[in-house]
Amino acid sequence: MATIKYANKEDLIARYGQEIAQLSIADGKTDTSIDSALEDGAAEINGYVGRRYKLPLPAGKEYQTLKWLNCVIARYRLWESRIQDSEDNAVYVRYRQAVAFLKDLAEGKANLLDEDGQEPESWSAQDVMAVKSRRPQIFTNNVMRRMDYGH
């Protein structure tokens, strides 16, 4: 199943202008690689957002913050083979800022709001099940022989 993207090629070009088009031509990148960068960015976003909010997010809602984050991360993905990850590189710095914001979002230090100013549904205590093991299991030959493999 493909990851739902929060931005598209047009959003990326609107935000970064001809940089994206020129990068695509210079490196022989196609619309497919741009879509892949956007999908990878959305998957990275979902890794953080899904820790706090139920995924998939409600259909028909637009989250400008996620669109921005998706563009920042996709831009980094398109550039990453051509740049050094350093604090002197604006593309890398923006990517690190995006990840820092996503961490804050996952930890509840920032909120995700749709175009109506509403937050999506969060995980509740009833949705989470804690499991406590009495002790770590050591897998010796005797333990393995006693396991039921459904035979």
Backbone as CSV, one residue per row, in Angstrom:
resi,resn,N_x,N_y,N_z,CA_x,CA_y,CA_z,C_x,C_y,C_z
1,MET,0.836,-1.170,0.000,0.000,0.000,0.000,0.887,1.242,0.000
2,ALA,0.622,2.159,-0.887,1.417,3.371,-1.004,1.109,4.325,0.149
3,THR,2.133,5.043,0.550,1.974,6.048,1.598,1.233,7.256,1.027
4,ILE,0.293,7.770,1.778,-0.420,8.979,1.363,0.522,10.158,1.555
5,LYS,0.736,10.903,0.478,1.623,12.064,0.537,0.831,13.278,1.009
6,TYR,1.510,14.165,1.710,0.882,15.389,2.195,1.151,16.561,1.252
7,ALA,1.995,16.336,0.255,2.328,17.356,-0.736,2.509,16.659,-2.078
8,ASN,2.519,17.455,-3.141,2.760,16.898,-4.472,3.859,17.704,-5.168
9,LYS,4.184,17.306,-6.378,5.263,17.970,-7.121,4.989,19.467,-7.256
10,GLU,3.757,19.830,-7.517,3.409,21.243,-7.671,3.660,22.023,-6.384
11,ASP,3.354,21.409,-5.236,3.627,22.056,-3.948,5.129,22.266,-3.756
12,LEU,5.891,21.258,-4.132,7.347,21.319,-4.008,7.913,22.442,-4.886
13,ILE,7.451,22.539,-6.118,7.911,23.587,-7.028,7.422,24.957,-6.563
14,ALA,6.201,25.033,-6.048,5.687,26.311,-5.541,6.546,26.820,-4.381
15,ARG,7.020,25.910,-3.563,7.817,26.299,-2.393,9.265,26.605,-2.762
16,TYR,9.845,25.817,-3.659,11.276,25.941,-3.956,11.578,26.370,-5.389
17,GLY,10.559,26.708,-6.139,10.745,27.254,-7.475,11.447,26.303,-8.425
18,GLN,12.232,26.905,-9.273,12.894,26.134,-10.333,14.018,25.243,-9.819
19,GLU,14.400,25.411,-8.551,15.439,24.548,-7.978,15.097,23.079,-8.179
20,ILE,13.845,22.730,-7.941,13.416,21.333,-8.053,13.446,20.888,-9.514
21,ALA,12.922,21.720,-10.401,12.923,21.376,-11.825,14.356,21.249,-12.345
22,GLN,15.241,22.178,-11.969,16.623,22.128,-12.421,17.349,20.924,-11.846
23,LEU,17.089,20.632,-10.589,17.690,19.457,-9.959,17.241,18.197,-10.682
24,SER,15.989,18.139,-11.025,15.445,16.978,-11.736,16.131,16.787,-13.076
25,ILE,16.317,17.857,-13.807,16.945,17.780,-15.128,18.427,17.439,-14.996
26,ALA,19.126,18.115,-14.084,20.570,17.925,-13.926,20.919,16.494,-13.528
27,ASP,20.125,15.909,-12.683,20.423,14.555,-12.199,19.656,13.472,-12.937
28,GLY,18.883,13.872,-13.928,18.081,12.879,-14.631,16.965,12.325,-13.768
29,LYS,16.610,13.060,-12.739,15.514,12.616,-11.868,14.203,12.805,-12.616
30,THR,13.324,11.888,-12.418,12.041,11.931,-13.098,10.945,12.262,-12.102
31,ASP,9.728,12.390,-12.629,8.587,12.582,-11.737,8.488,11.428,-10.748
32,THR,8.904,10.239,-11.186,8.861,9.073,-10.305,9.780,9.266,-9.109
33,SER,10.983,9.792,-9.318,11.896,9.991,-8.187,11.401,11.117,-7.280
34,ILE,10.752,12.130,-7.853,10.160,13.185,-7.028,9.020,12.599,-6.202
35,ASP,8.179,11.781,-6.834,7.108,11.117,-6.087,7.672,10.223,-4.994
36,SER,8.765,9.527,-5.294,9.392,8.666,-4.287,9.906,9.482,-3.116
37,ALA,10.519,10.639,-3.403,11.007,11.507,-2.329,9.844,12.004,-1.472
38,LEU,8.732,12.350,-2.122,7.543,12.791,-1.376,6.966,11.646,-0.552
39,GLU,6.930,10.438,-1.112,6.435,9.277,-0.364,7.344,8.965,0.820
40,ASP,8.659,9.009,0.589,9.604,8.766,1.681,9.427,9.810,2.783
41,GLY,9.232,11.061,2.375,9.001,12.122,3.355,7.731,11.893,4.150
42,ALA,6.667,11.495,3.466,5.398,11.224,4.152,5.539,10.047,5.116
43,ALA,6.281,9.028,4.699,6.490,7.876,5.583,7.273,8.290,6.830
44,GLU,8.276,9.146,6.655,9.032,9.651,7.803,8.125,10.464,8.726
45,ILE,7.289,11.301,8.143,6.324,12.094,8.916,5.400,11.162,9.705
46,ASN,4.868,10.143,9.047,3.938,9.223,9.706,4.577,8.484,10.868
47,GLY,5.889,8.235,10.776,6.591,7.587,11.878,6.518,8.391,13.167
48,TYR,6.525,9.691,13.038,6.418,10.572,14.206,4.959,10.867,14.547
49,VAL,4.189,11.260,13.552,2.785,11.640,13.773,1.997,10.458,14.353
50,GLY,2.289,9.248,13.881,1.572,8.062,14.332,1.821,7.699,15.782
51,ARG,2.850,8.259,16.383,3.081,8.022,17.808,2.049,8.748,18.658
52,ARG,1.453,9.801,18.098,0.498,10.609,18.875,-0.913,10.566,18.316
53,TYR,-1.037,10.552,16.998,-2.342,10.610,16.349,-2.622,9.307,15.611
54,LYS,-3.907,8.987,15.542,-4.310,7.788,14.814,-4.142,8.025,13.315
55,LEU,-3.534,7.058,12.660,-3.345,7.115,11.206,-4.242,6.091,10.540
56,PRO,-4.696,6.318,9.343,-4.463,7.524,8.554,-5.255,8.694,9.120
57,LEU,-4.726,9.895,8.880,-5.428,11.102,9.305,-6.733,11.226,8.532
58,PRO,-7.696,11.953,9.055,-9.009,12.051,8.393,-8.897,12.519,6.940
59,ALA,-9.605,11.828,6.069,-9.637,12.188,4.646,-10.354,13.519,4.473
60,GLY,-9.926,14.273,3.492,-10.582,15.538,3.192,-10.090,16.703,4.029
61,LYS,-9.224,16.444,4.979,-8.658,17.512,5.807,-7.287,17.881,5.254
62,GLU,-6.962,19.162,5.318,-5.654,19.607,4.854,-4.852,20.113,6.043
63,TYR,-3.636,19.642,6.125,-2.721,20.025,7.194,-1.548,20.756,6.558
64,GLN,-1.582,22.092,6.607,-0.522,22.895,5.989,0.846,22.571,6.570
65,THR,0.885,22.293,7.862,2.153,21.954,8.504,2.740,20.688,7.893
66,LEU,1.897,19.692,7.636,2.396,18.454,7.042,2.819,18.658,5.594
67,LYS,2.125,19.532,4.898,2.524,19.847,3.519,3.920,20.468,3.520
68,TRP,4.124,21.436,4.417,5.433,22.078,4.532,6.512,21.058,4.893
69,LEU,6.246,20.231,5.905,7.216,19.220,6.326,7.515,18.243,5.202
70,ASN,6.493,17.817,4.471,6.681,16.881,3.372,7.582,17.494,2.292
71,CYS,7.393,18.771,2.012,8.233,19.458,1.017,9.683,19.565,1.499
72,VAL,9.878,19.943,2.758,11.233,20.078,3.310,11.969,18.745,3.252
73,ILE,11.306,17.675,3.680,11.944,16.363,3.720,12.188,15.838,2.308
74,ALA,11.230,16.017,1.405,11.416,15.563,0.016,12.570,16.315,-0.641
75,ARG,12.654,17.616,-0.398,13.757,18.406,-0.954,15.089,17.847,-0.469
76,TYR,15.185,17.555,0.825,16.413,16.970,1.370,16.713,15.634,0.704
77,ARG,15.694,14.797,0.538,15.894,13.487,-0.098,16.405,13.636,-1.531
78,LEU,15.910,14.631,-2.249,16.361,14.858,-3.614,17.805,15.363,-3.662
79,TRP,18.229,16.101,-2.651,19.566,16.667,-2.607,20.579,15.776,-1.902
80,GLU,20.141,14.832,-1.080,21.044,14.194,-0.126,22.271,13.528,-0.729
81,SER,22.195,13.044,-1.952,23.382,12.411,-2.548,24.378,13.452,-3.071
82,ARG,23.981,14.715,-3.108,24.835,15.765,-3.675,25.388,16.723,-2.637
83,ILE,24.969,16.606,-1.389,25.387,17.577,-0.374,26.041,16.877,0.807
84,GLN,26.776,17.657,1.559,27.334,17.195,2.832,26.355,17.574,3.936
85,ASP,26.113,16.660,4.852,25.270,16.985,6.000,26.097,17.831,6.964
86,SER,25.900,19.134,6.904,26.625,20.031,7.797,25.748,21.234,8.106
87,GLU,26.063,21.901,9.172,25.300,23.075,9.599,25.474,24.252,8.636
88,ASP,26.387,24.119,7.686,26.586,25.160,6.677,25.649,25.000,5.493
89,ASN,24.934,23.894,5.430,24.072,23.619,4.287,22.617,23.886,4.661
90,ALA,21.988,24.823,3.974,20.613,25.231,4.300,19.613,24.090,4.131
91,VAL,19.806,23.250,3.130,18.887,22.129,2.894,18.932,21.172,4.087
92,TYR,20.138,20.860,4.548,20.301,19.977,5.691,19.743,20.615,6.969
93,VAL,20.038,21.893,7.184,19.555,22.591,8.383,18.033,22.590,8.429
94,ARG,17.373,22.872,7.315,15.903,22.859,7.271,15.366,21.456,7.547
95,TYR,16.044,20.440,7.012,15.628,19.058,7.272,15.721,18.750,8.772
96,ARG,16.825,19.119,9.403,16.996,18.861,10.840,15.939,19.619,11.650
97,GLN,15.600,20.839,11.224,14.546,21.599,11.906,13.194,20.899,11.761
98,ALA,12.939,20.345,10.585,11.685,19.618,10.360,11.602,18.395,11.268
99,VAL,12.694,17.655,11.373,12.719,16.471,12.235,12.547,16.874,13.700
100,ALA,13.170,17.970,14.104,13.013,18.442,15.484,11.550,18.788,15.764
101,PHE,10.893,19.430,14.803,9.475,19.751,14.978,8.647,18.464,15.069
102,LEU,8.950,17.482,14.219,8.217,16.214,14.260,8.389,15.519,15.611
103,LYS,9.579,15.584,16.172,9.807,15.007,17.506,8.957,15.733,18.547
104,ASP,8.921,17.064,18.455,8.077,17.840,19.375,6.607,17.466,19.213
105,LEU,6.181,17.274,17.992,4.803,16.889,17.705,4.490,15.532,18.338
106,ALA,5.386,14.578,18.153,5.182,13.236,18.706,5.152,13.243,20.228
107,GLU,5.924,14.132,20.838,6.015,14.191,22.299,4.963,15.100,22.929
108,GLY,4.106,15.710,22.102,3.051,16.564,22.628,3.493,17.978,22.948
109,LYS,4.671,18.373,22.485,5.161,19.734,22.713,4.673,20.693,21.633
110,ALA,4.113,20.159,20.564,3.523,20.946,19.476,2.243,20.232,19.062
111,ASN,1.355,20.946,18.405,0.081,20.364,17.982,-0.065,20.398,16.473
112,LEU,-0.808,19.441,15.967,-1.126,19.370,14.548,-2.561,19.847,14.374
113,LEU,-2.740,20.882,13.563,-4.073,21.437,13.352,-4.426,21.405,11.870
114,ASP,-5.695,21.103,11.581,-6.152,21.136,10.191,-6.553,22.560,9.828
115,GLU,-7.115,22.723,8.621,-7.474,24.070,8.145,-8.563,24.722,8.991
116,ASP,-9.302,23.920,9.786,-10.341,24.447,10.672,-9.842,24.667,12.096
117,GLY,-8.541,24.440,12.320,-7.979,24.612,13.652,-8.246,23.451,14.582
118,GLN,-8.624,22.294,14.019,-8.940,21.113,14.822,-7.784,20.114,14.787
119,GLU,-7.564,19.453,15.918,-6.562,18.390,15.983,-7.187,17.069,15.537
120,PRO,-6.396,16.210,14.888,-6.922,14.872,14.581,-7.047,14.041,15.861
121,GLU,-7.669,12.900,15.742,-7.891,12.041,16.904,-6.560,11.495,17.420
122,SER,-6.362,11.640,18.729,-5.147,11.152,19.391,-5.364,9.740,19.905
123,TRP,-4.272,9.074,20.175,-4.352,7.777,20.842,-4.811,8.010,22.265
124,SER,-5.648,7.128,22.789,-6.097,7.239,24.171,-5.532,6.074,24.970
125,ALA,-5.697,6.141,26.275,-5.201,5.072,27.141,-5.842,3.733,26.790
126,GLN,-7.093,3.757,26.308,-7.768,2.514,25.947,-7.174,1.896,24.678
127,ASP,-6.510,2.710,23.859,-5.925,2.217,22.621,-4.568,1.564,22.825
128,VAL,-3.963,1.783,23.982,-2.611,1.318,24.231,-2.651,0.222,25.286
129,MET,-1.971,-0.862,25.015,-1.929,-1.963,25.966,-0.484,-2.163,26.406
130,ALA,-0.240,-2.052,27.692,1.101,-2.271,28.226,1.239,-3.748,28.577
131,VAL,2.376,-4.300,28.279,2.646,-5.700,28.580,3.891,-5.747,29.431
132,LYS,3.771,-6.423,30.563,4.917,-6.552,31.448,5.284,-8.020,31.530
133,SER,6.518,-8.285,31.268,7.014,-9.649,31.326,7.544,-9.907,32.732
134,ARG,7.347,-11.122,33.212,7.819,-11.416,34.566,9.333,-11.457,34.638
135,ARG,9.963,-11.916,33.579,11.427,-11.926,33.524,11.846,-12.184,32.083
136,PRO,13.052,-11.820,31.745,13.513,-12.087,30.382,13.617,-13.588,30.144
137,GLN,13.277,-14.014,28.977,13.339,-15.439,28.633,14.675,-15.725,27.971
138,ILE,15.334,-16.737,28.467,16.580,-17.181,27.855,16.244,-18.419,27.037
139,PHE,16.610,-18.377,25.776,16.262,-19.458,24.863,17.369,-20.506,24.825
140,THR,17.255,-21.442,25.767,18.189,-22.572,25.791,17.612,-23.699,24.958
141,ASN,18.369,-24.753,24.750,17.864,-25.904,23.996,16.648,-26.517,24.681
142,ASN,16.646,-26.591,26.028,15.500,-27.148,26.754,14.245,-26.300,26.537
143,VAL,14.376,-24.984,26.587,13.233,-24.094,26.372,12.710,-24.271,24.956
144,MET,13.584,-24.353,24.003,13.170,-24.494,22.609,12.413,-25.810,22.387
145,ARG,12.840,-26.886,23.054,12.162,-28.178,22.904,10.743,-28.139,23.477
146,ARG,10.520,-27.326,24.515,9.201,-27.247,25.144,8.232,-26.334,24.395
147,MET,8.716,-25.546,23.455,7.836,-24.612,22.731,6.910,-25.370,21.802
148,ASP,5.685,-24.893,21.763,4.675,-25.457,20.872,4.733,-24.690,19.540
149,TYR,5.087,-25.358,18.494,5.194,-24.726,17.179,3.938,-24.921,16.339
150,GLY,2.852,-25.330,16.972,1.598,-25.515,16.267,1.548,-26.798,15.452
151,HIS,2.377,-27.751,15.824,2.378,-29.029,15.089,1.377,-29.957,15.667
